[in-house]
Amino acid sequence: MKHTKHRNFRESTRRLFRIYTMIPFAILMILFVAFTIVNGRINLMQRTNQAAQSISHSIEEVYQQYHDEIERMAKSPAVVDYVSTHLGSEKVYSEFYEFNSHQKVKSIFHILNRGGIFLATSAPTNMLDSDFSFRNFVHRVELYPQDTVTEMNSFRYSHERNTSYSFGRAIVKDGYTIGYIVYQLYEADFQKLIFEQNNEIAVITDEYKTIIATTSNITKGVLNKFQPTLDGQGHAEINNGSYYMYSKPIPGTPLQVFTLNSYHSEQYTYYTVTIFVVVTCILLWFLLQFLSNKMSARNSESIDQFVAALDMLREGKLDGYVDIRTGDEFETLGREYNAMLVRLQDLLEKNKELSELSTMIEVKQLQAQFHPHFIFNVLETLRYAIKIDANQAQEIVILLSRLLRYSIGHDRSVKLKDDMNYVRDYLKLQQIRFNERLAYRMEVTEETQEVFIPKLLLQPFIENAIKYGYQNQSSILIEIRVYVHEGKLLLEVQDNGRGMDEQTLAAVHRILQSQNNSTQHIGLYNVHRRLLLLYGESSGIHIRSAQGQGTCVTITIPLERSGLDV
């Protein structure tokens, strides 16, 4: 036979603590990892974009300085006179070196006459005399005498010094071109300029995507072109690597800067975060084990005391006090429970003293009844509510505390409004226990609020409605009506249960009219006898019922505007 495994309260509390703690922790870890990934991507993009902005600003500054300088030199009287007379070369060289010494990107300069003969140069020109590219560049300058011509071209000089970009302009005198001035910028200085600390690869190209300078040769394609392959997400694929790329045209120039950072550079961060998350999870798991044991032991002490005390109470022992000092609702409930035991003991002692008296003895005996099983059922409900819904558990504790405080009061008669508040609390507790299976409605007229009635008058009838109402059906509706009729106070408790047939109803009426009762209808009989003893034959209980139509119990008592020792 298969047995269902049950957990005690301590184990359940420990298990729930672990579950409910791990859920937000898992969410936090997921958010942390997601934030790390997103932040890494954002940081990668920002670094790449900022590098492009910085490089663009530097290149723009260099370009503009050379553009302005070549225009100035082409119109300089010293240069014009030198080309015309071949005199005053020292002034020309002095102006060039003065300018070149302050540049971030150094250059070589040449001055040629109209026939292409070198008149002045800052570097040997052996290779340039017959270089087709250089002659083609000079020819372009000749075609546009009023403009500054720029071009990406690579020339090798001695000592492995290469130039990668050229500025050229015609030297004009009296409307005629008399020569040309050319500046060739060093590639190595370009590369130094585009190195950024937080950037991996930078590329400078002309308008035709021809590379002028780059920090990595893997970017050079066919014919020195920069033509990266883009994947479906817009990432640049270079040499089997995936890069985030940002391109920016350099204002005022035909140049463009590209900055690239590899996505693989983020892998170290991801590995670090993964190790951190794993180590943190392990440490927190051991910490949760320790804390859950501590918490479950702490919280289960109170409920364990209550369960032990209830076991003693079911055995008839009224000295099972609880000692709870938690400072919360359990401490309040413990005080009320202990006070209830004291009151029960007092009631038992008084019942013994009054057993020899006549009418008042019978009344006191009827009043002394109390039902510990109700408290036990509520506490059982409370145990499960603590696991599922802390707010509902708190409500149960508050309602039960009010019921206990009310039930152990010394007053024998109470105002109807106070007893109705007790009834509402009692029904709320039962409704929590049965959920949607129990519904109730209460209609109490305003004129009855201050009327005094015997304490806990309606409780037996509500208990019977709940006890017998669920037979052969899954839900029950209890309706309570209180009103005044012909100078009498009428209290009705009606349910929609299975009701009684005529024979059973007649038997109940016979029991109510008898002087002694040995049947199971003790609650109804005791209340009826109590009312007869207190108020006379005009008071008592009347029951209407039919098979399948529910039961209605009507209680009739006189209107009392002051309390009685009932």
N, C-alpha and C positions, 0 to 999 in steps of 0.2 A: 504494500500500500504506500502510495506516494505521500510524503508529509510536506506541508508547506513550511518553509523556513521563516521564522519570525525574528525580528530584531528588537532588542529592548530600546528604551528611550535614549540611553547613552550612545549606543551604536548608531542609532538613526540620526541623532544630533551630530555626531562626529562625521558621518557620511554626508549629511546635508551641508555641513560647514565646508567640507572639502569641495563638494560640487559647486556650491554657490560662490566660493572663493576662487575656484579655478576658472569659472566662466568669465568674470571681469578681467582676471589676470590674462587669460587666453586672448580676450578681445584687445587688452592693452598691448600684448606682445605682437599681435597681428598689426595693430595700428602703428606700433613702433617700427616694425619691419617695413610696413608700407611707407611710413614717413621717411625712413632711411633711404629707401629706394627712390622715392619721389624727390626727396631733398638732394640725393646724389645727382639725379638727372638735372634738377634745376641748377645745382651748383656747377655741373659740367657745362650747361648751356651759358650760365652767367660768365664763367671763366673764359669760355670761347668767344662770347660776344664782347666782353670787355677787352680781351686781347686784340680783337679786330679793330675796336674803336681806338685803342692806344696806338697800334701800328699804323692805322689809317691817318691819325693825326700827325705822327712822325713823318711818314712818307709825304703827306701833303705839304708839310713844312719844308722838307728838303726839295721837293719838286718846285715849289713856288720860289724858293731862294735861287735855284739854278735858272729858272725861267726868267726871273727879274734880272739876275746877274748877266746872263748872256745877252739880253736886250741892252743892258747898260754898256757892256763891253763892246758890242757891235757898233755902238754910237760914240764910244769914247774917243776923244780927239787923239789920245796917245796911240790907240789901235789904228785909227784911220790914217794918221800920219806915218805910222810904221809900215803899213801895207803900201802906202803910196811912195815913201822915200827909203824904206828899209832902215830908217834911223830911229833911235830911241827905244830899242828893244828892252833896255833895263826897266823902263817905266811900265811896259806891258807885263813883263814877268813879275814886277813888284806888285802890280794890282792883282794879278792872278793868285800869287802865293799868299797875299794878304787875305783874299777871300777864301781860298782853299783851306787855310790853316784853321779857320773857325767852323768848318763844316763837319757834321757827323758822318757824312758820306763824302769821302775824298774823291778827286777826279783827276783826269789828264786833260790838258787842253792843247788844241792845235790851231794855228792860224795858217791858212792857205791863200795863195793868190788865185786869181780867176782861172788860171791854167792848171790849178790843182797842185802846184808846187808848195811844199811846206816851208813857210817863212819862220815860224816859231812853234816850238813844241816842248812839253815838259817830260817827254819820254821818247825813246828811240822809235823811229817810224819805218824801220826796215821792212817790216811785214805789211805795212799799210799801203806802200807804194803800189803794190800790185794786187791788193785785196779788192775783189769785186764788190763785196758788201759795202766796204767803206766808200768806194767810188760811187756806188749807187746811192748811198746816203747823201754824199756831197751833191750829187746830181739833183736829188729831191730838194735840197736846200736851195740850189740854183733856181729851181722852178718856182719857188715861193719866197721871193726876196724880202717880202714885208712880214713874213711869219717866222715864228720859231718852230722848227721841225724837231720832233722827238721820235725815237725809234728804239725798240729793243734789238740790240745786236751784241754779239759776244766777240770780243777781241782778246787775244792772248799776248801779253807782254813778257818781258824777262822776269826771272825770279817767280814764275808761276802767278803773276799778277794779271787777273782777268777783269775786263770791264763788261758790263751787261746792259747799260742803257746810255743813250747818247742824246745830247741836245745840240742842235746846229742852227746857225743863222747867218744870213748874208751880211757882208760889210758893204754898206752903200755910201757913195760919195757923189754929190751933185746929181743924184737920180740914177747913177750907174753902179752896178755891182763890181767892186774892185777885189773882193776876196771873201773868205768864209772863216768863221770861228766855230770850233767844235769843242764840246765838253763831253768826256766819256767817264761815267761814274763806275767806281770799283764795285765788283760783285760782293767781295768779302765784307765791305762796309755796309752794303745793303743787308747782308745776312746778319751782321751784328745788330743792326737796327731793328730787325723783325724778330729777334729772340725775345720772348716774354717768359718770365719766371713760371707762371701758372698755365702756360700754353705748350702743347706738344709739338704741333706742326704749324708753320705759317708759310704762305705762298703769296708772292706778288706777281701779277701777270699784267700784260698789256690788254688792249681791247680785243685782241685775237686769241686770248687765253695762252699766249706764249709766256713761259716762265722767265721772269727777270731775276728773281731771287727766291730761294726756298731754304728752309731749315732741314729738309730731309729729301734725299735724292729719290726716294720711293714715289714721290709725287710726279716725277718727270716721265712723260709719256712719249709717244712718237713725235718726232720733230720738236722736242722740248715743249710739248703742249701739256697743259694741266686739264685732264679730261677724266675725272673720277667717275666710276659707275655708281649709280644710285639704286638702292634696293626699294622695296615696296613702301617702306616707312620713311623714305627720304634720307636715309643714312648713306654716307659715302663709303664705298668699298674700295680699299686700296691695299694691294699686296696681301689679300686674304684677311684683312683687318677691317672692322666696322668702326666708322668714325662719325661723331657729330660735327657737321661742317656749317660754318657761318661765313657768308660772303658779304662784302661791303665795297661798293664803288668809292674810290677816293675822290672827294669833291674837288673840282677844278682841274682834274687830271684825267687822262685816258686810262689810268691804272685801276686795278682792283685787288683787294686783299682778301685772302681766304685763310681762315683759322680752323684748325681741326684738332679734336681731342678724342682719343680712343675710348670706346665703351669698356674695353678690358681693364682700363685703369680703375674702374669702380669695383672690380672683383675682389680686390684686397679688402675694401670696406665691407663688402657683403660677407666675406669669410669671417672678418672680425665680428660683425654683428651676429652672424650665426653662432659662433663660439660663445659670444656673450649671452645670447638668448638661451642656448643649451645649458650653460653653467648656471645661469640665473634660475632656470626652471628646476634644475636638480636641487639647488640650495633652497628654493622656495618650497619644493615638495617636502623636504625634510622639516622645514619650518612649519608648514601646514600640518604635518603629522603631529608635531609637538603641540602646536596651538589647538588643534582640534581635540586632542586628548584632554588638554587642560580645560577647554571650554565645555566639552560634553560632561566631564566630571563635575564641573562647577554648576552647570545648569540642571543636571539630573539629580543633584542632591535633594532639591526641594520636592520634585515629583516623586522620588523614591520614598521620602518621608510620608507623603500623602498616601501613596499606595499601601505602605505598611500600616499606617493609621487606619485606613479604610478596611483592610483585612481584619484588624482587631475589632473595628466597629461591627463588621458583619458577624463576628463571633460573639457579639454581645458585650465586649469589653469597652467601657466608657472612659478609660484612663489612658487611651492612646494619643497623648498630646504630641504636637509637632513643634520643633524648635527651629524656626527659619528666620535667619537674619541676613537676608539678601538686599534689603532696602528697596525692593520692587514690589510688583503686584502679588508675588508669591508670599512675601512677608505679610501683606495685608490679608490675603486669603488664609494664611496660617493663623493669624490672630482671630479672625472670624470663626475659623474651624474650632480652635481651642475654646472660644467663648460659647460656641454651640454645644460642645461637650459638657462644659460647666452648666449650661442651662438645662441640658438634658438630664444631668444628674440631679439638679435642683428639682426639675419637674417630677422625676421618679420618686425622690424623697417626699415631695409634697403629696403625690398620689398615694403613697403609703400612709401618710398621716390622715389624709382625707377619706380613706377607704371605709371608715366606720360611719361617716356622715351620710345623710340621705341624699336629697336633691343636689346639693352643691358637690358632694362626692362624685356623683355620676357625671356632672358637668365637667369637673376638673379632670376626671379620667378621660373623657372624650376629647378634651382639649390637648392632652399631653402627647397625642400621637404625632410621630414624626417619621419621615421616610428617608433613611440614609441611602437607600438604593438610588434615589434620584440624584443625590450628590455624587455617588460613585459613577453613575452613567455620565453625568456632566463632566467629571474629571477625566473619564476615559475619552470623551469628545475633545476635551482640552488637550490631552496628550497628542492626539492626531492633528489638532489645529496648530499646535506649536510647530509641527514639522512642515505644515503646508502654508499657513497664513498667519503671520505674527499679529497682524491687526485684529483678526477675528479672535485669536487666542486672548488678546488683551480685553476685547469686548466680553468674552466669556467670563474672565476673571472678575471684571467690574460688575457684571450682572449677577454672578453667583455671590459676590461679596454683599451686594445690596439685598439679595434674597435671604442670605444667612443673617445679616444684621436685622432685617425686618422680622424674620421668623422667631428670633430669640428675644424680641422685645417683651416687656412685662405687661403691656396693655392687653386686656382681654377683648375689648371692643375698640374699633378704629373707625375713622371716617371712611366712607365708601371710596372717596377719591384715592386715599392711600392704599386701600386694598386693591383697587383697580390698577394702580401703578405696579403693585406686586404681581398681579395677574399678567400684566403686559410683559414684565421682565421674565416671568416663568414661561410664557408662550414664546418669547424671543429665544430663550435657551432651547426650548423644544424644537423651535423652527430651525435653529442652527444644527440641531442634531439630525432632524429629518429632512432638511433642505426643502426642496420644492414640494415634497410630499405632504407638507402641513401648511395650511393657510388659516388665517383667523380674521374676524372682524368684530369690532366692539362699538356699541352704540349706547352711550350713557347720557341721559338727559341732565341738563344743567341743575335742575332743582334737587337732584339726588346727591350732589357732590358732598354736601356737608352732613348727610345722614350717617348715623353710626350703625355698624353691623358687626356681627361676630367676626373675629379675625380669621383669615384664611377660609372664608365660608365657601367659596366657589372651587377651591382646589380639588376636592375629591371628584366633582363632576367633570372637571377638565381632564383629570387623570383617566377617568372611565371612558370619556370620549376618545382620548388618544389610544387607550388600551384596546377597546373593542371596535373602534372605528376603522382600523386598518384590516380587519378580518374580511377576506374576500374582495379587497380592493387595495389599490396602490397609493391613494391619496385621500386626504380628509380635509373638510372645511369646518371650522368651529366658529359659531356666531354667538356673541354674548350681548344681551340687551338688558338694560336696567332702566326702569321707569316707574312712575307712580300711577296706581289705578284704584279708585274708590277709597282713598285714604290709606292704602297699603303700598308697601314697597315690593315690587316684583323684580326678580332677577332670573333671567332665562339663559340656559346654556343649551344650544342646539347644535347637533352634528349631522352630517350627511352620510353616516355609516350604514351598516346593514340593517339596523333597527331590531325590533323584537316582534315575534308573533304574539297573538292574543293570549295564548296560554302562558308564555314567559312573562308577559306584562302583568297578567293577573297574579302570578306567583310573586312578582316583585312587590305589588301593592299589598299582598297579604303579609309579606315580611315587614313592610314599613308599619303596618298597623299592629303587629305583634308586640308583646312586652319583652320577649327574649329572642335573640337571633343567634343561630349557630351555622348560618349559611355563609357563602362567599361574599355576599353583598354587605360587607361590614361598613364600608365607607358611607354608603347611602343611608344605611340604618342609623349609624352614629349621628350623622348630621341631622336626620329627621328627629331622632330622640332629643338631641341637643336643642333644636328649635322648639319642640313641644315643651320641654322643661323650662326654657327661658321665656317663651312668649305665649304659651297656652295652645289650646286646641285649634284656634283660628289660623295658626301658622303651620308651616311644614313644607313638604315637598310633594309636587304633583308631576307625574311622568306621562308624556304622550309619545307613543311610538307605534310604528307599523313596519312590517317586514319589507325591507328594501327601500324605505323612505327616511331612515334616520331616526334619531331620538331627540326629544326636547324635554328638558327638566326645568320646571318652574318652581322657584323658591318664593314663598310669601311670608313676609315679616312686617310688624308694625313700623311706622315711621318713628325713629328715635332721633331727637336732636341733641342728646347728651349721651356720654358714654356710660356703660353699665359694666359691672364686674362680672362678665360672663365667662 
